[in-house]
Amino acid sequence: MLIRNGGKAAGPYTPAEVRAYLAAGHLTPETPAWTEGLIDWSTTDAVLKSLEERPASIHPPEFTDVSKRVLIPE
């Protein structure tokens, strides 16, 4: 999942990482987010809910190449 922060896309992040950013106050539920399968950006809250509702068989593979990750500035 990608997060738009300060006009720039950051990520990709796993849903667990995004929830941790939410809990720490670095993101809000209204922060723009995107994941595979979406046509346009949505809210972080809506993207997390849509990912939870997807059957396990259609989840995209988890991102593992952290060398290309763009981090959210703290």
VOSE-463487 format. One record per atom (N, C-alpha, C): residue number from 1; residue in three letters; z, x, y. Coordinates in nm, 4 decimals. Each point is the difference from the previous one (the first is absolute). Example, Ala and Ser with C-alpha at 12.3 -4.5 7.8 and 13.67 -1.06 7.14 Angstrom:
2
<1, Ala, <0.7800, 1.3190, -0.5690>> <1, Ala, <0.0000, -0.0890, 0.1190>> <1, Ala, <0.0000, 0.0900, 0.1200>> <2, Ser, <-0.0720, -0.0350, 0.1050>> <2, Ser, <0.0060, 0.0820, 0.1190>> <2, Ser, <0.0730, -0.0770, 0.1090>> 
END
This chain:
74
<1, Met, <0.0000, 0.0844, -0.1162>> <1, Met, <0.0000, -0.0844, 0.1162>> <1, Met, <0.0000, 0.0893, 0.1230>> <2, Leu, <-0.0793, -0.0383, 0.1009>> <2, Leu, <-0.0048, 0.0726, 0.1259>> <2, Leu, <0.0800, -0.0753, 0.1052>> <3, Ile, <0.0555, 0.0741, 0.0937>> <3, Ile, <0.0771, -0.0572, 0.1100>> <3, Ile, <-0.0653, 0.0447, 0.1297>> <4, Arg, <-0.0134, -0.0902, 0.0949>> <4, Arg, <-0.0518, 0.0376, 0.1323>> <4, Arg, <0.1195, 0.0204, 0.0915>> <5, Asn, <0.0109, 0.1226, 0.0484>> <5, Asn, <0.1139, 0.0346, 0.0849>> <5, Asn, <-0.0519, 0.0758, 0.1213>> <6, Gly, <0.0222, -0.0543, 0.1177>> <6, Gly, <-0.0466, 0.0655, 0.1208>> <6, Gly, <-0.1507, 0.0085, 0.0087>> <7, Gly, <-0.0698, -0.0965, -0.0581>> <7, Gly, <-0.1454, -0.0021, 0.0052>> <7, Gly, <-0.0669, 0.0836, -0.1065>> <8, Lys, <0.0765, 0.0697, -0.0832>> <8, Lys, <-0.0562, 0.0835, -0.1062>> <8, Lys, <0.0466, -0.0503, -0.1359>> <9, Ala, <-0.0871, 0.0138, -0.0992>> <9, Ala, <0.0365, -0.0377, -0.1366>> <9, Ala, <0.0804, 0.1130, -0.0639>> <10, Ala, <0.1058, -0.0359, -0.0696>> <10, Ala, <0.0832, 0.0962, -0.0709>> <10, Ala, <0.0112, -0.0430, -0.1447>> <11, Gly, <0.0093, 0.0957, -0.0889>> <11, Gly, <0.0157, -0.0309, -0.1406>> <11, Gly, <-0.1047, 0.0703, -0.0825>> <12, Pro, <-0.0232, -0.0482, -0.1179>> <12, Pro, <0.0532, -0.1214, -0.0616>> <12, Pro, <0.1433, 0.0173, -0.0503>> <13, Tyr, <0.0687, -0.1130, -0.0040>> <13, Tyr, <0.1378, -0.0074, -0.0456>> <13, Tyr, <0.0117, -0.1006, -0.1134>> <14, Thr, <0.0973, 0.0220, -0.0850>> <14, Thr, <0.0297, -0.0977, -0.1039>> <14, Thr, <0.0805, -0.1131, 0.0640>> <15, Pro, <0.0034, -0.1176, -0.0614>> <15, Pro, <0.0834, -0.1073, 0.0533>> <15, Pro, <0.1472, 0.0415, 0.0139>> <16, Ala, <0.0498, 0.0794, -0.0931>> <16, Ala, <0.1398, 0.0449, 0.0071>> <16, Ala, <0.0227, 0.0871, 0.1236>> <17, Glu, <-0.0961, 0.0858, 0.0326>> <17, Glu, <0.0141, 0.0840, 0.1186>> <17, Glu, <-0.0019, -0.0848, 0.1266>> <18, Val, <-0.0866, -0.1007, 0.0034>> <18, Val, <-0.0079, -0.0881, 0.1171>> <18, Val, <0.1300, -0.0776, 0.0160>> <19, Arg, <0.0563, -0.0488, -0.1103>> <19, Arg, <0.1287, -0.0701, 0.0081>> <19, Arg, <0.1094, 0.0924, 0.0539>> <20, Ala, <-0.0037, 0.1269, -0.0390>> <20, Ala, <0.0995, 0.0963, 0.0499>> <20, Ala, <-0.0175, 0.0212, 0.1506>> <21, Tyr, <-0.1242, 0.0083, 0.0473>> <21, Tyr, <-0.0244, 0.0117, 0.1446>> <21, Tyr, <0.0494, -0.1250, 0.0730>> <22, Leu, <-0.0207, -0.1159, -0.0590>> <22, Leu, <0.0493, -0.1246, 0.0599>> <22, Leu, <0.1522, 0.0019, 0.0090>> <23, Ala, <0.0656, 0.0385, -0.1089>> <23, Ala, <0.1458, 0.0021, -0.0049>> <23, Ala, <0.0586, 0.0995, 0.1009>> <24, Ala, <-0.0728, 0.1107, 0.0223>> <24, Ala, <0.0474, 0.1014, 0.0936>> <24, Ala, <-0.0318, -0.0348, 0.1455>> <25, Gly, <-0.0784, -0.1059, 0.0206>> <25, Gly, <-0.0328, -0.0412, 0.1352>> <25, Gly, <-0.1205, 0.0712, 0.0601>> <26, His, <-0.0734, 0.0783, -0.0823>> <26, His, <-0.1190, 0.0694, 0.0495>> <26, His, <-0.1185, -0.0949, 0.0127>> <27, Leu, <0.0029, -0.1092, -0.0730>> <27, Leu, <-0.1037, -0.1031, 0.0042>> <27, Leu, <0.0664, -0.1355, 0.0174>> <28, Thr, <-0.0789, -0.0977, 0.0445>> <28, Thr, <0.0465, -0.1382, 0.0038>> <28, Thr, <-0.0868, -0.0808, -0.0952>> <29, Pro, <0.0424, -0.1199, -0.0383>> <29, Pro, <-0.0838, -0.0834, -0.0861>> <29, Pro, <-0.1355, -0.0340, 0.0637>> <30, Glu, <-0.0099, 0.0130, 0.1322>> <30, Glu, <-0.1246, -0.0322, 0.0709>> <30, Glu, <-0.0908, 0.1210, 0.0191>> <31, Thr, <0.0431, 0.1188, -0.0424>> <31, Thr, <-0.0830, 0.1193, 0.0123>> <31, Thr, <-0.1309, -0.0222, -0.0757>> <32, Pro, <-0.1149, 0.0322, 0.0605>> <32, Pro, <-0.1273, -0.0186, -0.0703>> <32, Pro, <-0.0086, 0.0865, -0.1258>> <33, Ala, <-0.0516, -0.0604, -0.1068>> <33, Ala, <-0.0142, 0.0691, -0.1277>> <33, Ala, <-0.1288, -0.0448, -0.0679>> <34, Trp, <-0.0464, 0.0830, -0.0917>> <34, Trp, <-0.1218, -0.0303, -0.0743>> <34, Trp, <0.0141, 0.0553, -0.1398>> <35, Thr, <-0.0628, -0.0661, -0.0968>> <35, Thr, <-0.0085, 0.0501, -0.1360>> <35, Thr, <-0.1350, -0.0386, -0.0572>> <36, Glu, <-0.0359, 0.0656, -0.1070>> <36, Glu, <-0.1263, -0.0273, -0.0668>> <36, Glu, <-0.0135, -0.1486, -0.0299>> <37, Gly, <-0.1171, -0.0537, 0.0288>> <37, Gly, <-0.0250, -0.1414, -0.0250>> <37, Gly, <0.0070, -0.0857, 0.1253>> <38, Leu, <0.0581, 0.0536, 0.1087>> <38, Leu, <0.0067, -0.0744, 0.1254>> <38, Leu, <-0.1235, 0.0298, 0.0845>> <39, Ile, <-0.0462, -0.0999, 0.0725>> <39, Ile, <-0.1136, 0.0183, 0.0896>> <39, Ile, <0.0463, 0.0599, 0.1313>> <40, Asp, <0.1176, -0.0400, 0.0480>> <40, Asp, <0.0512, 0.0455, 0.1287>> <40, Asp, <0.1484, 0.0311, -0.0119>> <41, Trp, <0.0550, 0.0581, 0.1038>> <41, Trp, <0.1419, 0.0308, 0.0039>> <41, Trp, <0.0815, -0.1292, 0.0024>> <42, Ser, <0.1196, 0.0065, -0.0564>> <42, Ser, <0.0932, -0.1114, -0.0012>> <42, Ser, <0.1362, 0.0564, 0.0398>> <43, Thr, <0.1063, -0.0769, -0.0180>> <43, Thr, <0.1336, 0.0516, 0.0278>> <43, Thr, <0.0564, 0.0682, -0.1243>> <44, Thr, <0.0911, 0.0918, 0.0217>> <44, Thr, <0.0640, 0.0696, -0.1116>> <44, Thr, <0.0649, -0.1004, -0.0949>> <45, Asp, <0.0687, -0.0986, 0.0555>> <45, Asp, <0.0662, -0.1014, -0.0811>> <45, Asp, <-0.1002, -0.0758, -0.0873>> <46, Ala, <-0.1126, -0.0411, 0.0580>> <46, Ala, <-0.1008, -0.0755, -0.0758>> <46, Ala, <-0.0648, 0.0860, -0.1083>> <47, Val, <-0.0260, 0.1262, 0.0307>> <47, Val, <-0.0617, 0.0881, -0.0998>> <47, Val, <0.0966, 0.0241, -0.1157>> <48, Leu, <0.1270, 0.0247, 0.0298>> <48, Leu, <0.0977, 0.0197, -0.1080>> <48, Leu, <0.0090, -0.1237, -0.0890>> <49, Lys, <0.0031, -0.1190, 0.0615>> <49, Lys, <0.0061, -0.1236, -0.0792>> <49, Lys, <-0.1235, -0.0171, -0.0860>> <50, Ser, <-0.1181, 0.0324, 0.0543>> <50, Ser, <-0.1234, -0.0151, -0.0785>> <50, Ser, <-0.0032, 0.0973, -0.1166>> <51, Leu, <0.0541, 0.1206, 0.0198>> <51, Leu, <0.0048, 0.0968, -0.1093>> <51, Leu, <0.0950, -0.0457, -0.1103>> <52, Glu, <0.1111, -0.0621, 0.0381>> <52, Glu, <0.0959, -0.0499, -0.0994>> <52, Glu, <-0.0588, -0.1141, -0.0815>> <53, Glu, <-0.0901, -0.0783, 0.0608>> <53, Glu, <-0.0570, -0.1160, -0.0676>> <53, Glu, <-0.1196, 0.0332, -0.0878>> <54, Arg, <-0.0570, 0.1189, 0.0149>> <54, Arg, <-0.1153, 0.0386, -0.0822>> <54, Arg, <0.0427, 0.0214, -0.1442>> <55, Pro, <-0.0802, -0.0467, -0.0923>> <55, Pro, <0.0286, 0.0341, -0.1408>> <55, Pro, <-0.0098, 0.1509, -0.0190>> <56, Ala, <0.0799, 0.0546, -0.0876>> <56, Ala, <0.0039, 0.1449, -0.0224>> <56, Ala, <-0.1373, 0.0557, -0.0363>> <57, Ser, <-0.0834, -0.0808, -0.0608>> <57, Ser, <-0.1305, 0.0483, -0.0445>> <57, Ser, <-0.0965, 0.0287, 0.1145>> <58, Ile, <0.0258, -0.0528, 0.1207>> <58, Ile, <-0.0922, 0.0255, 0.1099>> <58, Ile, <0.0589, 0.0860, 0.1110>> <59, His, <0.1137, 0.0627, -0.0258>> <59, His, <0.0564, 0.0916, 0.0998>> <59, His, <-0.0860, 0.1252, 0.0057>> <60, Pro, <-0.0295, 0.0486, 0.1212>> <60, Pro, <-0.0733, 0.1259, 0.0090>> <60, Pro, <0.0866, 0.1140, -0.0510>> <61, Pro, <-0.0614, 0.1088, -0.0425>> <61, Pro, <0.0810, 0.1125, -0.0475>> <61, Pro, <0.0863, 0.0544, 0.1132>> <62, Glu, <0.1172, 0.0480, -0.0361>> <62, Glu, <0.0912, 0.0528, 0.1007>> <62, Glu, <-0.0522, 0.1322, 0.0538>> <63, Phe, <0.0097, 0.0181, 0.1302>> <63, Phe, <-0.0453, 0.1219, 0.0661>> <63, Phe, <0.0898, 0.1156, -0.0400>> <64, Thr, <-0.0590, 0.1098, -0.0445>> <64, Thr, <0.0818, 0.1129, -0.0433>> <64, Thr, <-0.0347, 0.1312, 0.0695>> <65, Asp, <-0.1092, 0.0061, 0.0759>> <65, Asp, <-0.0397, 0.1237, 0.0670>> <65, Asp, <0.0674, 0.0079, 0.1364>> <66, Val, <0.1253, 0.0456, 0.0022>> <66, Val, <0.0766, 0.0022, 0.1237>> <66, Val, <-0.0504, 0.1042, 0.0988>> <67, Ser, <-0.0869, 0.0908, -0.0419>> <67, Ser, <-0.0513, 0.1015, 0.0922>> <67, Ser, <-0.0880, -0.0617, 0.1078>> <68, Lys, <-0.0552, -0.1200, -0.0254>> <68, Lys, <-0.0873, -0.0662, 0.0965>> <68, Lys, <0.0699, -0.1132, 0.0743>> <69, Arg, <0.1280, -0.0155, -0.0206>> <69, Arg, <0.0751, -0.1090, 0.0624>> <69, Arg, <0.0204, 0.0259, 0.1489>> <70, Val, <-0.0129, -0.1037, 0.0789>> <70, Val, <0.0291, 0.0074, 0.1434>> <70, Val, <0.1347, -0.0676, 0.0198>> <71, Leu, <0.0961, 0.0743, 0.0534>> <71, Leu, <0.1358, -0.0497, 0.0103>> <71, Leu, <0.0239, -0.0785, 0.1280>> <72, Ile, <0.0908, -0.0949, -0.0066>> <72, Ile, <0.0436, -0.0750, 0.1164>> <72, Ile, <0.0923, 0.0910, 0.0806>> <73, Pro, <-0.0301, 0.0197, 0.1283>> <73, Pro, <0.0908, 0.0849, 0.0797>> <73, Pro, <0.1376, -0.0658, 0.0123>> <74, Glu, <0.1032, 0.0817, -0.0067>> <74, Glu, <0.1359, -0.0524, 0.0099>> <74, Glu, <0.0441, -0.0118, 0.1435>> 
END
